[in-house]
Amino acid sequence: MTAVAQAAETQLLHDRARRETNLVERYIDRLPAAGPRPSALVAVDGRVLAASPCGWLGERVELRDGQDALPDGSNAVFEPLADGARIVWGVRGHERRVPRRVLRIRALGPETPGLRLAGASLAVTPRQAELLIVLAMTPGGLSAQALAGSLYGPRAKAVTVRAEVARVRRVAGELIGAQPYRLAANVRADFLDVERLLSRCRLAAALARYDGPLLPGSRAPAIVARRAALENAIGDAVCDAGDGALRRRWERKRRRVRPCNSVQPLSDPQRLEPALKS
């Protein structure tokens, strides 16, 4: 082998190692998140880069698409990733879908929200957190233009939000699906819990879950609107209940949290039931 050929081969091996390191860094957290379900991250040539439990699938597996049988006769789903790689999920015979991660959002009260994906803290910027919270509000998804408007206002350009989505994907993998943009995870959010409790007329439980305004420092139009909607919905429900104890609880909670200029007063006659259904 000539020196040139050897240098070229060395560069190819280096490039492959770099790509596989990026794959592992991007997707490794998804494997243990599946719990007892066996799973593995597999490179484009079938080499197993990581597995949970360790050793599952051995060193190499033939890549397939969709659901297929493994050499031992068990069933698996092959989830396509970047660069032709796959996550292989062990599944029971009746299953057809890969397991979804859980995104937990704590956005009521604190200036900085808490986000955890598959049990691990999600290191995102405040704007990226707003983006994820807006998508959590709209499980059906949003177009790039609609998402841009929800975050930046009516004059926002879609290219701006596309760049932000790309940055979130570098941190969280394929958390955000496309066409339309939507969360590819099961969402557990404190503000959604409160809205759900209100819709079921469980006012006392909703008050207990409510820790303050939704992301009070945010100026994103969709969040500002939802923040006002949620506080007014609680206030209306408290007024309608005619329960002095519940009203005092509500007033104490409102005094504890930082005032939020974008929230309408409790006495505002606007009803927020349509907003909760949107």
C-alpha positions in Angstrom: 0.0 0.0 0.0 1.4 3.4 -1.0 1.8 6.2 1.5 -1.0 8.1 -0.2 -3.4 5.2 -0.1 -2.5 4.6 3.6 -3.1 8.2 4.4 -6.5 8.1 2.6 -7.5 5.0 4.5 -6.5 6.5 7.8 -8.6 9.6 7.0 -11.6 7.5 6.2 -11.3 5.6 9.5 -10.9 8.9 11.3 -14.1 10.3 9.6 -16.0 7.1 10.4 -14.9 7.2 14.1 -16.0 10.8 14.3 -19.4 10.1 12.8 -20.0 7.2 15.1 -18.9 9.2 18.2 -21.5 11.8 17.2 -24.1 9.1 16.9 -23.4 7.7 20.3 -23.4 11.1 21.9 -26.7 12.0 20.2 -28.6 8.8 20.8 -27.1 6.9 23.7 -29.5 8.2 26.3 -32.4 6.7 24.4 -31.3 3.1 25.1 -31.7 2.9 28.9 -34.8 5.1 28.6 -36.7 2.1 27.1 -36.5 0.5 30.6 -36.3 -3.3 30.5 -36.9 -3.4 26.7 -33.6 -4.4 24.9 -32.2 -1.9 22.5 -29.1 -1.2 20.5 -27.5 1.6 18.5 -26.2 0.2 15.2 -23.9 1.8 12.6 -24.7 1.8 8.9 -22.5 -1.3 8.3 -24.3 -3.3 11.0 -21.7 -2.9 13.8 -23.3 -2.6 17.2 -22.0 0.7 18.8 -23.9 0.4 22.1 -26.5 -1.9 23.5 -28.8 -2.2 26.6 -28.3 -4.6 28.1 -24.7 -4.8 27.2 -24.0 -7.6 24.7 -27.5 -7.7 23.3 -27.3 -8.4 19.5 -23.6 -9.3 19.8 -21.1 -7.3 17.7 -23.0 -7.1 14.4 -26.5 -7.4 13.0 -28.0 -7.2 9.5 -29.8 -3.9 9.1 -33.5 -3.9 8.0 -36.4 -1.5 7.9 -39.5 -1.6 10.0 -40.3 -4.7 12.0 -38.4 -8.0 11.4 -37.2 -11.0 13.1 -33.7 -11.2 14.6 -31.4 -14.3 14.2 -32.6 -15.7 17.6 -36.2 -15.5 16.4 -37.3 -12.6 18.6 -39.0 -9.5 17.0 -37.4 -6.1 16.7 -38.2 -2.7 15.2 -35.5 -0.9 13.2 -35.7 2.8 13.6 -33.8 4.8 11.0 -31.4 7.5 12.1 -28.9 9.9 10.5 -26.1 8.5 8.3 -28.0 5.2 7.7 -27.7 4.1 11.3 -30.5 2.4 13.3 -31.8 2.0 16.8 -32.9 -1.6 17.1 -35.7 -2.1 19.6 -36.7 -5.5 21.0 -40.5 -5.7 20.8 -43.3 -8.1 21.7 -45.1 -9.8 18.9 -48.1 -7.5 18.9 -46.1 -4.2 19.0 -45.5 -2.2 15.9 -44.1 1.1 17.1 -40.8 2.2 18.7 -41.1 3.3 22.3 -41.5 7.1 22.8 -39.5 9.0 25.3 -41.1 11.1 28.0 -40.5 14.8 28.0 -41.3 16.4 31.4 -41.8 20.1 31.6 -42.0 22.3 34.7 -42.9 25.7 33.5 -45.3 27.1 36.1 -43.7 29.7 38.4 -40.0 29.7 37.7 -38.3 32.1 35.3 -36.3 29.3 34.0 -38.3 26.1 33.1 -37.1 22.6 33.9 -37.1 20.1 31.1 -36.2 16.5 31.4 -36.1 14.0 28.5 -36.1 10.3 29.3 -35.1 11.2 32.9 -32.1 13.4 32.0 -32.0 17.1 32.3 -32.3 18.8 28.9 -29.7 21.5 28.4 -31.5 24.0 26.1 -31.5 27.8 25.9 -34.5 29.9 27.1 -35.6 30.3 23.5 -35.3 26.6 22.8 -37.3 25.9 25.9 -40.0 28.2 24.7 -40.0 26.4 21.4 -40.5 23.0 23.1 -43.2 24.4 25.4 -45.1 25.9 22.4 -45.0 22.5 20.7 -46.2 20.9 23.9 -49.2 23.2 23.7 -50.0 22.0 20.2 -49.7 18.2 19.9 -51.1 18.3 16.4 -48.0 20.2 15.3 -47.3 23.5 13.7 -45.9 24.6 10.3 -42.5 26.5 10.3 -44.3 29.8 9.7 -46.9 29.2 12.5 -44.2 28.2 14.9 -42.2 31.2 14.1 -45.2 33.4 14.7 -45.9 31.7 18.0 -42.4 32.5 19.2 -41.5 35.8 17.6 -44.7 37.4 16.3 -46.5 37.8 13.0 -43.5 39.2 11.1 -41.2 36.4 12.0 -39.6 34.4 9.2 -39.8 30.6 9.0 -36.0 30.3 8.4 -35.4 31.6 11.9 -37.4 28.8 13.6 -35.9 26.2 11.3 -32.4 27.1 12.5 -33.6 26.9 16.1 -35.2 23.5 15.5 -31.9 22.3 14.1 -30.0 23.4 17.2 -32.5 21.6 19.5 -32.0 18.4 17.5 -28.3 18.6 18.0 -29.0 18.6 21.8 -32.1 16.2 22.0 -31.8 14.0 18.9 -35.1 13.4 17.0 -37.3 15.0 19.6 -38.9 17.3 17.1 -40.6 15.7 14.1 -41.2 17.5 10.8 -44.0 18.4 8.4 -45.5 19.7 10.7 -43.1 20.4 13.6 -44.3 18.3 16.5 -42.9 16.6 19.6 -42.0 13.0 19.1 -42.3 12.2 22.8 -45.0 11.7 25.4 -45.3 15.1 27.2 -45.9 15.5 30.9 -46.2 19.2 31.7 -47.4 20.9 34.8 -49.5 23.5 33.0 -51.2 20.8 31.0 -52.0 19.0 34.2 -53.7 22.1 35.6 -55.7 22.6 32.4 -56.7 18.9 32.5 -57.8 19.1 36.1 -59.8 22.3 35.4 -61.6 20.5 32.5 -62.6 17.8 34.9 -63.9 20.3 37.4 -61.2 19.3 40.0 -60.6 22.9 41.1 -58.9 22.1 44.4 -56.4 19.7 42.7 -55.8 22.3 40.0 -55.0 25.0 42.6 -52.6 22.6 44.4 -50.8 21.9 41.1 -50.6 25.5 40.0 -47.2 27.0 41.2 -47.4 30.3 39.4 -47.8 31.9 35.9 -46.6 30.0 32.9 -43.0 31.0 32.1 -43.5 34.5 33.5 -40.5 36.0 31.8 -41.4 34.9 28.3 -42.7 37.3 25.7 -43.4 34.7 23.1 -46.9 35.5 21.8 -48.3 31.9 22.2 -46.9 31.6 25.7 -48.2 35.1 26.8 -51.7 34.1 25.5 -51.7 30.7 27.2 -50.4 32.2 30.5 -53.3 34.7 30.6 -55.7 32.0 29.6 -54.7 29.7 32.3 -54.7 32.3 35.1 -58.1 33.6 34.0 -59.5 30.1 33.7 -58.5 29.4 37.3 -59.9 32.8 38.5 -63.2 32.2 36.7 -63.5 28.8 38.2 -62.8 30.0 41.7 -65.4 32.8 41.3 -68.0 30.4 39.9 -67.4 27.9 42.8 -68.4 30.4 45.4 -66.2 28.7 47.9 -64.5 31.2 50.3 -61.7 28.8 51.2 -60.8 28.1 47.6 -60.9 31.9 46.9 -58.5 32.6 49.7 -56.2 29.8 48.5 -56.2 31.4 45.1 -55.5 34.9 46.4 -52.6 33.6 48.5 -51.1 31.9 45.5 -51.5 35.0 43.4 -49.8 37.1 46.0 -46.9 34.7 46.4 -45.9 34.8 42.7 -44.3 37.7 40.9 -46.9 39.9 39.1 -47.1 39.3 35.4 -48.1 42.3 33.3 -49.4 40.2 30.5 -52.0 38.5 32.7 -55.5 40.0 32.9 -57.0 40.7 36.4 -59.2 38.2 38.1 -62.2 40.4 37.6 -61.9 40.4 33.8 -65.1 39.0 32.4 -63.5 37.1 29.5 -64.0 33.4 29.8 -61.1 31.1 28.9 -62.9 27.8 28.2 -62.3 28.0 24.4 -58.6 28.6 25.0 -58.3 25.5 27.1 -59.8 23.5 24.3 -57.6 24.9 21.6 
